[in-house]
């Protein structure tokens, strides 16, 4: 004889299965959005948020010594800039200025004290939104015959305000003439 469970019991089990999936999905999202950090052998930790070109990025440091450290910010082009980071009880928090994060790509950030790197990590800087002034549209010819066979190749390069290329973005060319 098969005993049937009450519907409320079935719904409760179904709800628990749904909860497990939700928690798993939430855990994946949290792990994906967690900023990268690095812990050096000396125990110092550097946490840097990913950002958007020109916006700047938040930096947290822990486990340093003294009341000051230096952040060495290396751009994707290899250029290095140093920024003073005040510390209190070996910890500090600051924003790397947007003027240092205008190039999209991977940045290397090092926390140094007394000329030694005590922690380092990387952060991604993504391109900003499309800028119609710096983006370009170029055709291989200035005019084509309206014979149904003549054609032109048009190249569109979308860039942000800082000239970072925005690859893989969909583009639709629309004629300004109503009869086309």
WOSULKA-V23593 format. One record per residue. N is the residue number from 1. SS is DSSP state (~ for helix, > for strand, _ for the rest). NEAR is the number of other C-alpha atoms within 8 Angstrom. Layout:
{{N;SS;NEAR} {N;SS;NEAR}}
This chain:
{{1;_;2} {2;_;3} {3;_;4} {4;_;4} {5;_;6} {6;_;6} {7;~;6} {8;~;6} {9;~;8} {10;~;9} {11;~;8} {12;~;8} {13;~;8} {14;~;8} {15;~;8} {16;~;8} {17;~;8} {18;~;8} {19;~;8} {20;~;8} {21;~;8} {22;~;8} {23;~;8} {24;~;8} {25;~;8} {26;~;8} {27;~;8} {28;~;8} {29;~;8} {30;~;8} {31;~;7} {32;~;6} {33;~;6} {34;_;6} {35;_;8} {36;>;10} {37;>;11} {38;>;10} {39;>;11} {40;_;10} {41;_;6} {42;_;6} {43;_;8} {44;_;13} {45;>;14} {46;>;16} {47;>;12} {48;>;14} {49;_;10} {50;_;10} {51;>;11} {52;>;12} {53;_;15} {54;_;13} {55;_;11} {56;_;14} {57;>;12} {58;>;10} {59;>;12} {60;>;11} {61;>;14} {62;>;10} {63;_;9} {64;_;12} {65;_;7} {66;_;9} {67;_;9} {68;>;10} {69;>;13} {70;>;11} {71;>;12} {72;>;12} {73;>;13} {74;>;12} {75;_;14} {76;_;11} {77;_;5} {78;_;6} {79;_;7} {80;>;8} {81;>;8} {82;>;8} {83;>;9} {84;>;8} {85;>;11} {86;>;8} {87;_;12} {88;>;8} {89;_;7} {90;_;12} {91;>;11} {92;>;11} {93;>;10} {94;>;8} {95;>;8} {96;>;11} {97;_;10} {98;~;11} {99;~;8} {100;~;11} {101;_;15} {102;_;10} {103;_;12} {104;_;13} {105;>;9} {106;>;10} {107;>;12} {108;>;12} {109;>;12} {110;>;13} {111;>;14} {112;>;13} {113;>;10} {114;_;4} {115;_;5} {116;>;6} {117;>;9} {118;>;13} {119;>;13} {120;>;15} {121;>;13} {122;>;11} {123;>;13} {124;>;10} {125;>;14} {126;>;10} {127;_;12} {128;_;10} {129;_;7} {130;_;10} {131;_;10} {132;_;7} {133;_;6} {134;_;10} {135;_;12} {136;>;9} {137;>;8} {138;>;7} {139;>;9} {140;_;7} {141;_;7} {142;_;5} {143;_;4} {144;_;8} {145;_;6} {146;_;6} {147;_;5} {148;_;5} {149;_;5} {150;_;8} {151;_;5} {152;_;8} {153;_;7} {154;>;8} {155;>;7} {156;>;9} {157;>;9} {158;_;14} {159;>;14} {160;_;15} {161;_;11} {162;_;9} {163;_;7} {164;_;11} {165;>;9} {166;_;11} {167;_;5} {168;_;4} {169;_;6} {170;_;4} {171;_;5} {172;_;4} {173;_;4} {174;_;4} {175;_;6} {176;_;4} {177;_;5} {178;_;5} {179;_;3} {180;_;4}}
